[in-house]
Amino acid sequence: MRNSQPHRKTIASGNLDHGDARSDGLCLRLTKTVWLVIWLGLATLLVFPPITLVSFFSRTGSSMFHLARLWARIICSVTGV
């Protein structure tokens, strides 16, 4: 008899259904996207107002760049870069 489920593969630990793996991957991508959006929003709200304030009072502009680098470090650490 033929297998009625052609997309299933049998491996040593049992059956692997690719449909479940795809939905797990989609769920993981969605979770990562939501995580990044939340952190981007928080980092932007917490770091950019001070950058704007410092820009009005800084003569050299170096403190703005330090705060922008802080924002970039936060984003890179959240994304795992």
N, C-alpha and C positions, 0 to 999 in steps of 0.2 A: 504494500500500500504506500501511496505517496503521502508525504507530510502535508497536512492542510494549512500549515503556517510556513510559507516559504522564506519569510524574513527572519526566522529564528535560527540562531547558531548554537550548537551544543559545545560547551567547553568543559573542562575538567570539573569546575565548581558547580556546573548546572547550566541552565539555559540563559542566554543573553538576548533580550529583546531590544532591538535598535530603537524602537519607538520610545521606550522609556529613557534610553540614554539621550536621545534628542531633546526630550522634554526636560530632563535634568539639566542639560546644557543651556537650554533656553531660560530655565529658572535661575541658574547661576549667573548668566549674563544679565538678566533683569535685576537680580540682587546687587550685582556689582555696579550697574548703572545707577540704581537708586542710591547706593552708598556714595558714589562719586558726586552725584548731584547734591546730596545733603552736605558733604564736606566742601564742595565748591561754593555753595551758598554761604555756609558758615565762615569759611576763610575769607570770602569776599566781603561779607558784612563786618567782620572783625578787623581786617587789615586795611581795606581801601579807605575808609573814613580817616584814619590817622595819616595815611599817605597824602590825602587831599589837604588836611590841615597843615601838615609839615611843609607841603609845597608852597604854601602862602608865606611861611616864615623862614624858610631855608634860603640862604644866599648861594650855597654851592650846589645843592641838590643831591648831595651824597646820602643824606639821611633818607630821602625818598627811595633811592636805590637799595639801601639796606632793608627797608621795610618791604619793598617789592621782592627782594631775594628771600626774605622770610616767608612771604606768601608762596613763592615758588617752591621753597623747601617743604612747606606743609603739603602742597599739592603732590609733589614728587613722592613724599613719604606715604601719603594715602594711597597713591596708585601703585606703589611698590617699585618705583623706578630708582 
